[in-house]
Amino acid sequence: MAIQWRFNGVNIFGATQSGYALAEVQPNRTGGYQVVVSNALGTATSQIAFLTVTTLQNLFADEFESDSSSIWTINRSSADTRVTFSYDYSSEGIPPAPNSTNGTTRGVRFDANMTNGVRAAISISPTGKQFSGDYQLHFDLWMNANGPFPLGGSGSAQFITAGLGTSGDRAQWTNSSSTADGFWFSVNGEGNPTGSAAAFQDFSAMNGTVAMNGASGVYAAGTTGGPRDSTNAYYAATFPGQTPPLFQQTNYPNQHGTLENGTIGFKWRDVIISRRGGDIEWRIDGLRIALFTNVKLTSSNIFVGYWDHFNSISDNIAMSFGVVDNLRVEQVVTNTLPVIVQQPQDQTVMAGSNAAFAVLVGGAAPFSYQWQFNGTNISGATSSRGKLFRPRDQLDW
């Protein structure tokens, strides 16, 4: 038996096995793939499978290397919150974020509930921005917490927040006075939230002011066994427990011990909140955390922020903070060039009979067609199929 894979009708050199795999696919591999199988009795050709390769294009980006506060709108639930642009996080022993250029160490730092002991939230949104279509909010995240660990010190459970579909003019939280909008998420660094904020566990998904409960079906960890709790086995392999940076262990006596498996603190995390049609998905380090389906957005900005759910003050506020770096809003772009997957075939017919031609294309729809005869456009021949009738050498499509 012989096997030969084809790309846009052309044999692929060396692709002679029952399977064909592409590594690190680039847009120029957009097109139609099919396989031809033959033996002593004949040949069979598969249908064409069309591969579409998408790319990402930045709609908005901020690496926070300088004070960019002028392009952001800051929304607070109270004055007991703080956002620090171009914060040098290496001062707390934190290594460069994975997507930083040339190992730079500046980001935006968030603090909340620093002195009042009352729940507080802060959110920032790019001023005057609107995003549409398929796009994603993408950033590096570091969550710090005060020890000792695994449980953390008093007031250590604070949360980073981020989401899509907000108007960008309000603090994102769910207290009684909240006007939160859009679809958004919160996560803390060291797990174990208890007490008055137990409804908002380690991983929480929100629709406006409503926190989705564990049985809602939006959490990838399931609907039972604490799908929002960092102790759920679903999170353990992707988020093994970390220890504070050596600088913090040396300079802060309480910064010792190891976080439990399933918690995201003390390591840079890759966070993506994406919109694909009516679906909004939240992933951290590639692991799906939650998914909303069939949603309709009423606003079109994004935000990142910070939220302390608790009426308590951290016993070491210097260590209770979150950092966001290398934030970008990325548009999902489909290869826009049309690709002819199956060419029209040569034909020989008797004079006065009919001939039909067809072409199969792929790429970013919709498509427009124009058939030509000897390089000249044929009037009205503007569909993927054409029938040629040739009485007295006239063309009728």
N, C-alpha and C positions, 0 to 999 in steps of 0.2 A: 504494500500500500504506500502511496506517495501523498505527501501533504505539502501544500504551498499556500502561505498567507499572502494577501495582496493589500496594498494601500492605494486607494483611488485608482484601482484597476491595474496597478503595476506590481509585479512580484517583489516581495521584500526579501532581500538577500539573507540566506541562512534561516529564514522563518519557516521551518519544515517539520515542526512538532505539533502535537495536538493542541497545545496552548501557546499563546503569544502574549508576552508581557512587555510593557513599556515602563522604563524607569525615568524619573525626573522629567515628566512630560512637559514640553514647551508648546506654545500656540501653533507652531508650524506642523504639529502632528494632528491638528484638527482635520478630520476627513473620514472617509468610509473604509472600513476593514471587512474583508471577507476571506474565506478559506476555500480552496479547491482540493478535493480529496479524490484520488483515483486508484483503481486497482485493475486487474486484468480484464474485468468485465465492463469497465466504463469510468465515467467521471461525474462527480456531484459537486455543485458549487453552492455555497451557503448564501443566505440573504446578507445584505450589507448592514453592518453595525456601525453607526455613526458616532464618532468620538468628538465631543465638544470640549475644548480646553479654555478655561476662563483665567483671567489675570486680575490683579488688584491695582487700582489707581487711587492715589491719595486725593481725597476731597478736602481734607483739613489735617494738619499735623502740628504738634508742638513737642519739642524735645526738652523744653524748660531750661535751656542753657543760660538764658537771661530772664530778667523779670518780664514776663509776658502778661501780667495781670490786666493790662489795658485792653486785651482782646477777649477777656473772659468776664462773664457776669457772675458775681458771687451772691449766693442766696443763703441766708442763715435763719435758723429757728430762734436763735438768741445770740447775744454778744459774746457768750462764753464758748466761742468757737474760733478756730484760727486756720488760715491757709497761708502757706509760705511758698512763694514761687522761687524758682532757681535755688532751692535748698540743697546744700552740699551734704548728701547723706553719708559720705565717707567719714564725716566727723563722728558718726556713731558706729564705725567699723563695718558699714554695709558695702559690699563689693559693687562694681559697675553692673548696671542692668544689662541683660543679654543683648538688647537692641541698641545700646548706646554706641555712638560713633567715637572711635579712638579711646574707648574706656573712660569716657567722662562720667561724672558722678553727681549730676544735678537733676533734680526732679521737683515735683510739687508735693509738699508735706501737708497732711491734715491732722488737726487736733480738735477734740470736742470735750465738753464737760470738764473744764480744767480746774475751776475754782468753786462753782456754785452747787455741785452735787445734784443737778437737775438734768434730766434727759435733754440732749441737744443734738442738732444735725446741721451740716453745712454741705452745700452743693455748688459746683461751678459748671457753667455751660458756655461754649463759645458764643460771643455776642453776635446776634443777628444772623445766625446760621440756620439753614434749612436743608435737610437731606431727604432724598427720595430714591425710589427704586430699590434694588438689592444692594445693601451696604453693610459694613460692620464697624463697630467700635472696638478698637484693639489697643491694648496697652500692657506695659510691664507693671507688676504690682508687688510691693513688699509690705507685709504686715508685721509690725513689731508689737511686743507686749512685755509687760513687766512680770518678772518671776517671783518666787521660784516655780519651776515646772516639774510635773506636767500640768498642774491645775492653774498655775498663774497666781499672781498676787491679787490683792483686793482691787476691784474696779478694773481688772485687766481686759475684760471682754468688750472690745469695741469693734465696729464694723465698717468696712469699706462698702460703698454703694456705687452703682453705675447702671445706666439704662438708656433706652431709646424712646422716641415718641413723646418727649417732654416739650413744653413750651419754653423751658429754660429760664423761667422767671420765678421759681419757687424752691424752697427747701424740700428735699425729698426724704420724707419720713412718714410714719403712720400714726402719730399721736392724734388726739381728738381735734386739734386745731389744724391738722394737716390738709393741704390741698394738692398732695402729690398726684402726678399724672404719668401716663406712659406705662411701659412695661420695664421693670427694673429688678435688681437683685442686690442682696447683701451677704457678706461673708465676714466672719471674724478670723483672727489669726491663731487662737489657741484653744478654741472649743469650750465646751462646758458652760454655756449660758444657763442661768437658773433664775428662780425668783420671779419678779414682776415681768421680766422680759422673756419668760419661757416660751411664749407664743412665737418668738422670733429666734429660731435656732441657728446653728452654725451656718447653714446654707438656706437662704430664704428667697423665694420669688414673689414679686409683688405686681399686682395689676392696679395701678393708681394707689389708693389708700388701703387696699385689701391685700393682706399677706395670705398666700395660698397655703392651705394646711397639707399635712403629709399624705392625706388620702385623695388629693385633688387630681392626681395623675400627671402633673406637670414635671415631677422630679424623676430623673433617670434612675435613681436608686430604688424606685418602686413606690408602692403605696402602703407597705407595712414595714415593721422593724425599724422605725425611725429614719425615714429617707432623708430628713433634713439634719440629722445628727452626725457629727464627724466620726463617731464611733461605729457607724454603719460600715460593714465590710466593703461596701462598694468603693469607698474612698481610700482605703488603706494602701493599696499598691501604688497609686499615683501620688499620694501625699504621705510618704513615710515621715515620722517625727524628726524634727530638726532641733539643733541646739543654737543658742544665741551666738552671734559673732564673738570671736575671741576678745576683741576690744571691749565689748560689753561685759563679758564674764570677768575681765580683769578690773574694770573700773566701776562696776556696780555689783556689790556683793549678792544681791538677790537674783542676778541673771545667771542662774545655774540650773542644771537638770535638762531633760529632753521632753519636747512636746509629744503628745500621743500621736500614733499613726492616724491619718485621716485629717489632720489639721494642716493649714497652708502656711503658717508663720515661719519667719526666719529663712525664707528662700524666695528668690525672684520667681514670680508666677506669670505665665502668659495668659492673659484674659481676653476672650473674644465674645462679644455679644453681637449676634448677626441677625439681619433680617433677610429672609428669602421668601418673596411673595408674602403670604399671610402668616409665616412662621417666624418666631423670634426664639433664638437658641442662645443659651449661656454655656460656655466651656471655659475650663481652667486647665492649662497644660494639656489640652486636647481632650480632656474628659468632659463629656456632656454632664452638666449639672441639672439643667431644667430646660423645658421646651414648651412654649405657648404656641398653639396652632390656630389658624383661621382668625387672626386678630385684625382689627381695624384701628389704625393710628389716627388720632385727631390732631396731633401736633408733630413736629418734624425736627426737633433739636435733640441733642444728646447731653448727658451729664456724667460726671464722676463726683463722688463726695464721701462723707464720713459721718458716722452716726453712733452715738453712745445711747444704748437702750435703757441704761440703768440710772437710777437716782443715787449715784455714789460717785466718789472721786477716786481716781487711781492713787494707790499709795506710792507710786513713782511715775508721775505724769511725764517725766523726761523720756520714759521708755514706752509709753502708750501712744502710738501714732501709726499712720499709714503713709506710704509713699507711692505715687504714680509717676512713671517716667515713659517717655517715648510714645505719647498718645497720638493715635491717628484714626481718622475715619476713612475707610477704604471702600471705594465703589467696586462692585463685582462687574468686570467687563468681559463680555463674550467676544471671541475672535469675530470681528465684523466682516471679514472678507468671505464672499461666497466660495464654496468649494464644489467643483463638479465631481461628483462621486461616481457617476456612471455616464460615460460619453454616449452621444448618439452613434448608432451603428451604420456602417456603409450598407447600401442596398442596391440591388439591380432588379428593375421591373420592366415589364413590357410597356411600350408607349400606349398612353391612354388609360392605364390602370392607376391604382392609388398607391401611394407610399406614405407611411407614417413614421415620424421621428419622435423620440422622447429623450429627455435628459433628467438625471436624478442629481439634486444638489443638496448641500448642507451648509451650515453656518448660521449666522444671525438673521432670522426671518424678521419681516417679510421680504420676499424676493421679487424682482421684476425681470421679465424675460424679453428678449428681442431676437427672433430668428433672422438669419441672413442667407442670401443666395448669392454666391460668388462675391462675398464681401459687402453686399448691399442689403440694407434693412428691407424686410418683407412687410408690407403694410398689414397691420392687424395680427401679425404672428407674434403674440406676446404672452403665450402660456407655455407651460412646461412640455406640452405635447402639441404636435402639429400634423395635419394630414395634407399631403401634396397631391393634387389632381392635375394632370397635364394634358388636357385636350388642346390641340393647336398651339402647344408650347406656352399656355397660360398658367399662372399660379393661382390657386384658389385655396385659402387656408380657412 
